[in-house]
Amino acid sequence: MNTPFFSVVVPTYNRSHILSRSIGSVIGQTFEDFELIIVDNGSTDDTRAWLHENYQDDRIVYYYQEGTGTPASPRNTGISLAKGEWVCFLDSDDKWNEDKLHSLFSAIEIDDTIDVICHNEFTYNEMDDSTGRMLKYGPATSNMYKDMLCFGNRLSTSATSIKVKFLRDKQLKFNESTDLSMVEDYDLWLNLARKGAHFNFLSSPLGFYTVGESNMISNSALFCLNLRNLLKLHVFEIQQFSSNKPKLWRLLKLRFDLCGVRYIESHPLKKVVQLAKIFVKHPINFSIMVGGFFKRKLFE
């Protein structure tokens, strides 16, 4: 096979029962110049045999590795195996529109200075096979690192593609520490921005983010804990735009409280009460954070 333009990386672990969702959406692309790298992160459900039995396509590359517990390691393995100019990430329970890669290729042809591309997505409920609301990402700003650190993640893994040369030149990859599991993607986006990557956001919804039993974000307590770890790492050890690190940390600590409100599985009134308590605790920072939220909305 000639060198492909796109390398699509799909990490998987015991997902043979739903893996056809992601694989089918890649194989069915109208733009066919790609390789599909499936990195099996220690599956015990005969994923290899299932894949061989159901797909005979020489664009598919299967790689098995011992399980690591998080998708960071298999994604990094996929990056190391990639032969394409661009690497696209797709979680094994998500899926793409058939014109996704064609849309990316067209955007790259228009502007070859782009290093990172992200598009909008619809939510997909696997429990009742229904499409939900649109998830909007971005916007790109002149100080992307600072804005993403202060006001939140602006990308989604299954909607993001990165120029391979940029990743390798800057020696960037997903952080494999268990302290950052479930937020390792946010960490990479921050580091891409910090290293000067040129971001481009497409307004078209070109994929589907799965909401359901197979989604790892269901472990909300771990997500909020590791979000804290991530922000603390960047505030005290990485960022250089603020010399007053304790003040910046006080602002960002509000995010943990808001994170907890997001995952309250109860009557909406309880969320309102919790938000009121947060406001009393962080009146100034709460206003700054909400102001940043509305600032982002102005770009949508």
C-alpha positions as CSV (number, residue, x, y, z in Angstrom):
1,M,0.0,0.0,0.0
2,N,1.3,3.5,-0.8
3,T,1.8,6.0,2.0
4,P,-1.7,7.0,3.0
5,F,-2.7,10.6,3.6
6,F,-4.6,9.8,6.9
7,S,-3.8,7.3,9.6
8,V,-6.8,6.6,11.7
9,V,-6.1,5.3,15.2
10,V,-8.7,3.3,17.0
11,P,-7.8,2.0,20.5
12,T,-9.9,-0.9,21.7
13,Y,-10.4,-3.2,24.7
14,N,-13.0,-6.0,24.7
15,R,-15.2,-4.1,22.3
16,S,-15.7,-6.6,19.5
17,H,-19.4,-6.5,20.2
18,I,-19.6,-2.8,19.1
19,L,-16.3,-2.3,17.2
20,S,-18.1,-2.6,13.9
21,R,-19.7,0.9,14.6
22,S,-16.4,2.7,14.4
23,I,-14.7,0.4,11.8
24,G,-17.7,0.6,9.5
25,S,-17.7,4.4,9.6
26,V,-14.1,4.5,8.6
27,I,-14.2,1.8,5.9
28,G,-17.2,3.6,4.4
29,Q,-15.4,6.9,3.9
30,T,-15.8,8.6,0.5
31,F,-12.1,9.6,0.8
32,E,-10.2,6.3,0.6
33,D,-6.6,7.3,1.0
34,F,-6.2,6.1,4.6
35,E,-4.9,3.3,6.9
36,L,-6.9,2.2,9.8
37,I,-4.7,1.2,12.8
38,I,-6.6,-0.8,15.4
39,V,-4.6,-1.0,18.6
40,D,-5.9,-3.8,20.8
41,N,-5.1,-2.9,24.4
42,G,-5.1,-6.4,25.9
43,S,-8.5,-7.7,24.8
44,T,-9.6,-11.1,26.0
45,D,-12.7,-11.4,23.8
46,D,-11.0,-12.7,20.6
47,T,-11.0,-9.3,18.9
48,R,-8.3,-10.4,16.5
49,A,-10.3,-13.4,15.3
50,W,-13.5,-11.3,15.0
51,L,-11.7,-8.7,13.0
52,H,-10.1,-11.2,10.6
53,E,-13.5,-13.0,10.1
54,N,-15.4,-9.8,9.4
55,Y,-13.0,-7.5,7.5
56,Q,-10.7,-8.3,4.6
57,D,-9.3,-4.9,3.8
58,D,-5.6,-4.3,3.4
59,R,-5.9,-0.8,4.8
60,I,-6.6,-2.3,8.2
61,V,-3.6,-2.7,10.5
62,Y,-4.1,-4.7,13.7
63,Y,-1.7,-4.4,16.6
64,Y,-1.9,-6.2,19.9
65,Q,-0.3,-4.9,23.1
66,E,-0.6,-5.8,26.8
67,G,-3.4,-3.9,28.5
68,T,-2.6,-0.6,30.2
69,G,-6.1,0.4,31.5
70,T,-6.4,3.7,29.7
71,P,-6.5,4.7,26.0
72,A,-3.4,6.9,26.2
73,S,-0.9,4.1,25.6
74,P,-2.7,2.5,22.6
75,R,-3.2,6.0,21.0
76,N,0.5,6.7,21.4
77,T,1.2,3.3,19.9
78,G,-1.0,4.2,17.0
79,I,0.9,7.5,16.5
80,S,4.2,5.6,16.4
81,L,2.9,3.2,13.8
82,A,1.2,5.9,11.6
83,K,2.5,6.1,8.1
84,G,0.2,9.0,7.1
85,E,0.7,12.7,7.0
86,W,-2.1,13.2,9.4
87,V,-3.3,11.1,12.4
88,C,-7.0,11.0,13.2
89,F,-8.3,9.6,16.5
90,L,-11.6,7.6,16.8
91,D,-12.7,5.9,20.0
92,S,-14.0,2.4,19.5
93,D,-17.6,3.3,20.4
94,D,-17.8,6.5,18.3
95,K,-18.4,6.9,14.6
96,W,-18.0,9.3,11.7
97,N,-20.0,10.7,8.8
98,E,-18.9,9.2,5.5
99,D,-17.6,12.5,4.3
100,K,-15.4,13.3,7.4
101,L,-12.0,12.6,5.8
102,H,-13.0,14.3,2.6
103,S,-13.9,17.4,4.5
104,L,-10.6,17.4,6.4
105,F,-8.6,16.9,3.2
106,S,-10.4,19.9,1.6
107,A,-9.7,22.1,4.6
108,I,-6.0,21.1,4.6
109,E,-5.8,21.8,0.8
110,I,-7.1,25.4,1.5
111,D,-4.7,26.1,4.3
112,D,-1.5,23.9,4.6
113,T,-0.4,25.8,7.8
114,I,-3.0,23.9,9.9
115,D,-1.6,21.6,12.5
116,V,-4.8,20.5,14.3
117,I,-8.3,20.2,13.0
118,C,-11.5,19.6,15.1
119,H,-15.1,19.4,13.9
120,N,-18.4,19.5,15.7
121,E,-20.3,16.3,16.6
122,F,-23.7,15.0,17.5
123,T,-24.3,12.9,20.6
124,Y,-25.3,9.3,19.9
125,N,-27.3,7.4,22.5
126,E,-26.4,3.7,22.1
127,M,-29.2,2.6,24.4
128,D,-32.0,3.6,22.0
129,D,-30.0,4.2,18.8
130,S,-30.9,7.9,18.7
131,T,-29.1,11.1,17.7
132,G,-29.1,13.9,20.3
133,R,-27.8,17.5,20.5
134,M,-24.9,18.9,18.6
135,L,-21.6,19.4,20.5
136,K,-19.8,22.5,19.4
137,Y,-16.0,22.9,19.8
138,G,-13.6,25.7,19.6
139,P,-13.1,28.5,19.0
140,A,-9.5,29.1,18.0
141,T,-8.0,32.1,19.7
142,S,-4.7,34.1,19.6
143,N,-3.8,32.7,23.1
144,M,-5.1,29.2,22.8
145,Y,-3.1,27.7,25.6
146,K,-4.1,30.3,28.2
147,D,-7.8,30.3,27.1
148,M,-8.1,26.5,27.2
149,L,-6.4,26.2,30.6
150,C,-8.6,29.0,32.2
151,F,-11.9,28.3,30.5
152,G,-11.9,24.6,29.6
153,N,-11.3,22.0,26.9
154,R,-12.3,22.9,23.4
155,L,-11.8,19.7,21.5
156,S,-13.0,16.1,21.3
157,T,-10.8,13.1,20.7
158,S,-12.9,11.4,18.0
159,A,-13.3,14.8,16.3
160,T,-9.6,15.7,16.3
161,S,-6.8,15.2,13.7
162,I,-3.2,16.3,14.0
163,K,-0.4,16.7,11.6
164,V,2.0,13.8,12.3
165,K,5.1,15.9,11.6
166,F,4.1,18.5,14.2
167,L,3.7,15.8,16.9
168,R,7.0,14.2,16.1
169,D,9.0,17.4,15.7
170,K,7.6,18.7,19.1
171,Q,7.9,15.2,20.7
172,L,4.3,15.4,21.9
173,K,2.0,12.5,22.9
174,F,-0.8,11.5,25.2
175,N,0.3,11.4,28.9
176,E,0.0,7.8,30.1
177,S,0.0,8.6,33.8
178,T,-3.0,7.1,35.6
179,D,-3.3,10.5,37.4
180,L,-4.5,11.9,34.1
181,S,-6.7,9.1,32.8
182,M,-9.8,10.3,31.1
183,V,-8.2,13.8,30.7
184,E,-5.1,12.8,28.8
185,D,-6.6,14.2,25.6
186,Y,-7.2,17.6,27.2
187,D,-3.5,17.6,28.3
188,L,-2.4,16.9,24.8
189,W,-4.5,19.7,23.3
190,L,-3.0,22.1,25.9
191,N,0.5,21.0,25.0
192,L,-0.2,21.4,21.3
193,A,-1.4,24.9,21.9
194,R,1.6,25.7,24.1
195,K,4.0,24.6,21.4
196,G,2.3,26.9,18.9
197,A,0.1,24.6,16.9
198,H,-2.3,26.2,14.4
199,F,-5.8,25.1,15.2
200,N,-8.8,25.0,12.8
201,F,-12.3,24.3,13.8
202,L,-14.9,23.1,11.3
203,S,-18.5,24.0,12.0
204,S,-19.9,20.9,10.3
205,P,-20.9,18.0,12.6
206,L,-18.9,15.2,11.0
207,G,-19.2,12.5,13.7
208,F,-21.1,11.1,16.7
209,Y,-20.0,11.0,20.3
210,T,-21.4,8.0,22.1
211,V,-23.3,8.4,25.3
212,G,-24.1,5.1,27.0
213,E,-22.8,2.2,28.9
214,S,-19.6,1.9,26.9
215,N,-18.5,5.4,27.6
216,M,-15.6,5.8,30.1
217,I,-16.7,9.2,31.2
218,S,-19.4,7.4,33.3
219,N,-16.8,7.3,36.1
220,S,-17.5,11.0,37.0
221,A,-15.6,11.0,40.3
222,L,-12.4,9.8,38.7
223,F,-12.8,12.3,35.9
224,C,-13.2,15.3,38.3
225,L,-10.2,14.1,40.4
226,N,-8.0,13.8,37.4
227,L,-9.1,17.1,36.0
228,R,-7.8,18.6,39.2
229,N,-4.5,16.7,38.7
230,L,-4.2,18.1,35.2
231,L,-4.9,21.7,36.0
232,K,-2.6,21.6,39.0
233,L,0.2,20.2,36.8
234,H,-0.2,22.9,34.3
235,V,-0.6,25.8,36.8
236,F,2.4,25.0,38.9
237,E,4.8,23.2,36.6
238,I,4.1,24.1,33.0
239,Q,2.3,27.4,32.3
240,Q,4.4,30.6,32.1
241,F,1.8,33.3,31.5
242,S,1.2,33.9,35.2
243,S,3.8,34.3,37.8
244,N,1.1,34.4,40.5
245,K,0.5,30.7,40.5
246,P,-1.6,30.5,43.8
247,K,-4.0,33.2,42.4
248,L,-4.4,31.3,39.2
249,W,-4.9,28.1,41.1
250,R,-7.7,29.7,43.2
251,L,-9.5,30.6,40.0
252,L,-9.2,27.1,38.5
253,K,-10.2,25.3,41.7
254,L,-13.7,26.5,41.0
255,R,-13.7,24.1,38.0
256,F,-13.7,21.1,40.3
257,D,-16.9,22.2,42.2
258,L,-18.6,22.9,38.8
259,C,-17.5,19.5,37.6
260,G,-19.2,17.9,40.5
261,V,-22.4,19.8,39.8
262,R,-22.4,18.6,36.3
263,Y,-22.6,15.0,37.4
264,I,-25.2,15.2,40.1
265,E,-27.7,12.5,39.1
266,S,-30.7,14.0,40.8
267,H,-33.5,16.6,40.7
268,P,-32.4,19.8,39.0
269,L,-33.2,21.8,42.2
270,K,-30.2,20.1,43.8
271,K,-27.9,21.4,41.1
272,V,-29.3,25.0,41.6
273,V,-28.7,24.7,45.3
274,Q,-25.1,23.5,44.8
275,L,-24.4,26.3,42.3
276,A,-25.6,28.8,44.9
277,K,-23.2,27.3,47.4
278,I,-20.4,27.6,44.9
279,F,-21.2,31.2,44.2
280,V,-21.1,32.0,48.0
281,K,-17.7,30.2,48.2
282,H,-16.2,31.7,45.1
283,P,-18.1,34.9,44.3
284,I,-15.4,36.7,42.2
285,N,-14.0,33.6,40.5
286,F,-17.5,32.4,39.8
287,S,-18.2,35.6,37.9
288,I,-14.9,35.3,36.0
289,M,-15.6,31.7,35.0
290,V,-19.1,32.4,33.9
291,G,-17.9,35.5,32.0
292,G,-15.4,33.2,30.2
293,F,-18.3,30.8,29.3
294,F,-20.3,33.6,27.7
295,K,-17.2,34.9,26.0
296,R,-16.9,31.5,24.3
297,K,-20.5,31.5,23.3
298,L,-20.0,34.7,21.4
299,F,-17.8,32.9,19.0
300,E,-20.3,30.1,18.2
